[in-house]
């Protein structure tokens, strides 16, 4: 659980631009893709951990009814995250390690 929270904190520290009022319950797909790409380029493990953690966070928002964006943007964010995770799972050993750590975190 600590790794999931740490990677979400890392991602969201850079997500809203200074002076912008963005909600973390209505993620912008293009912004998510750009921020994750930047994280992955600079620190592969941190970027991939953030992608896995964001997938869990998106599921939480959807399941709890707290997603405040439109359904299309939620599907687009989910698509971005799925693409990154699928690419990561094809590579080894980072994909397996990252998936195991994030999957082991309690869902609650």
N, C-alpha and C positions, 0 to 999 in steps of 0.2 A: 504494500500500500504506500509505503514511503517513497518508493521509486516513481510510482504513478503521480503522486502529488508533487514531487520534485520536478518531474518533467513538465507537468502542467504549469507549475510556477515559472519555469524557464521559458516556456512558450509564451505565456500570457504577459510576461514582463516586457516582451517585445511586440506583442500583438497590436494594442491600440497605439496609434501614432500620437505624439504629443499634440494636444489641442483638439483631438478628435474624440467624439463621444460614441464609442462603439460598445455594444453589449456583448458579453461573452456567451449569452444565451441565443444569439443570432449571428453566428459566425459568417463572415464573407468568404465564399469559396476561393476567389482569386487571392485574397490576402492570406488565407490559410496556406494555400499552395506556395506563395512567395516566401512566407516566413519559414515554413518547413524546409523548402529548398535551401534557404540561407543557413538554417541550422545544420542541415545534412552536409552542406558543402564545408562548413567550418568544423563541425564535430559530428561525425556520422552517427555514433551511438546515441548522442543526446537528441539529434533530430529524429532518429527512428523511434526512440523511446517516447518522444513527444507525440509522434504519429499514433503509436499504439495507445497511449494514454488519452489522446483526443478522441479516438474511436470509442473508448469506454465512456468518456465524458459525453459524447454525442448520444450514445445509447441511454445514458442516465437522463439527459435532457428530454429525449423522446419519451422514455418510459414514464417519467414523472410529470409530463405535460408542461415542462418549463421551457421548451424550445420556443423562442419568441419571433423567430424569422419565418419566412414562408416555406412551404413544403419543398419547393423547387431548390431553394438554396440549401436546405438540409440534405436533400438527395445529392446535390453537387458536392457539398463538403464530404459527405459519406463516400462519394466516388473518388475524390482526391485521396482521402485516407486509404481506401481500399486499394487503389493503384499503388500507392507507396508501400503498403504492407505486402501486397502480392509480389512486388519486385524484391522486397527485402526477404521474403520467405524463399525465394528462388536462390538467394545467395546463402552461403554458409561460411562460418558458423554464427555470424552476427545475427542473422534472422532468427535462428533457433534460440539463441541466448536471449535476445530481446523479447521475443514472443513468450518464452517461458517465464521470464521475470514479470512481465505485465499480466500474463494470464494467471499467474499464481496469486495476484492481488485479489483480495475479497471483492466481490461485486457490490456489496452493500456500502 
